[in-house]
């Protein structure tokens, strides 16, 4: 039987423990850059959470709760990734279910996330889990 635990990452040491998973989604960052940026973002409402199995980080999520005119109060998931070496074992689903429950606890009307157009397996997972494509996301480098 596995020992699954989902817990917040509230300091630099906890963030470093989840870095091996987070880097798979954010390869443009290095560990120190990831930790420093996440700690800065904590001051803006960013939160980080990881799913552990037997003490090993297997999935990571970065998220925030905020409000806008489009969605009202909602959870925006910046990052959601499962360690590529253990995908399809249910870790991503467990963490996404936790995020949905946390969004409800926070009084959110919706959970939102963006996913890169190249992440086809992630898209299939999100659709299986009830998320729907609702918009196009546009951007331009400045």
N, C-alpha and C positions, 0 to 999 in steps of 0.2 A: 504494500500500500504506500502511496506517495504522501509526502508531507508538503502540501501546497499552502503557501502563505502569500497574501497580497499586502504589501505595506508601503507607506510613503517613504520617499527619499527626501529627507529634510536638511541634509548637510553634505559637505564635500565628500566625506568618507562614503556615505551611502550612494552618492552619485557615481563615485569611482567604481563601486561594486557593480553597478549596472552598466558601466561604460562598454564592456565587451559586447553587450546586446545593442545598446544605443548606437554604437559606431557602425553597425550594419545598415542603419537607416541614414545616418549622418556622416558618411565617410569624408566629407570636406572638413570636418572638425578633427582636432586631436583631443586627447583626454583632458588636458589642462584647459583648452578652449571651451570644451563642452561644460566642464565643471564651473568655470568662471561665468560663462554666459547663463547657465541655468541659475546660479546663485543670484546674478543680477536680475534675472527675470522673476525670481521669487518675490522681489519687491513690487512687481507689477501684477501679482496674482497668479503667476505660473506655479503649477504643482507637478511633481513627478512621482510616479508610482511604479513599482516593479512586482512581478509575480516570481516567486521563488519556489523551487521544488528541491526539497532536501537541502535548503540553504544556498542553492545555486540560482542566480538570476536567469530566468528563461524567457521573460517578456518584459517590455518596458513601455511606459506611456508617459508623455508629457501633455499637460492639459491645463485649461483655465476656464473659469466660469465668468461670463460677462453678459452684457445686455446691449442690444442694438435695436433699431427700428424694424429690421427685416425679420428677426427671429424672436424678439423679446429676450428673456433671460434664457441662456443656453450654455451648454458645455461645448467648447471648441477643443478638439483633440489635435494638438500640434504634431505629436509623434505617437505612433503605435507600431511596435515591431516585436516579432518573436524570433528568438535565436534560430538562424537558418539550419543549424544542425539538429534541431528538435521540432521542426514544424510538423503540422498535422497530428499533433498529440493532444490538442485541446487547450493548450496554454493561451493562445490568442483569444479564443472564444471566452475562456474564463476571465481574462483581463477585460475584454470588451463588455462582458456581462456586468463586471464590477463597475466599469465606467458608467454604463447605463443606470445602474442602481444608484451610484454616487450622484449622477446628474439629477435623478429624481429626488434624492435626499436634499440636494441643494436647491430644490424648487425650480429646476429648469424645465422649459417646455420642449426642448430639443437637444439632441446631441449632433454636432456637426464635425466633419473633418474633410480635408482635401487629401487627395492621393495622386501622386505623379502619374502621368499618362502611361509610363512604361511599366508600372507595377500591376500587371494583368492578374497575377495570382492573388494579390491583395484585393483587387476589385471583385474577383469572384467570391472571396471570403466575405467582403462587406455585403455584397448582394445576398449571399446565403444567410447572413445574420440580420437581414431585414433593412439594411440601409439602402437608400435609393439615390440615384443620381438626380440632383435637383438644380444644378447650375453649372455653368462654365466659370472657371477662375482665370482671370486675366492678369498679367503683370508685365512690367517693363523695367529693365535695369536703369538705374539713375546714376 
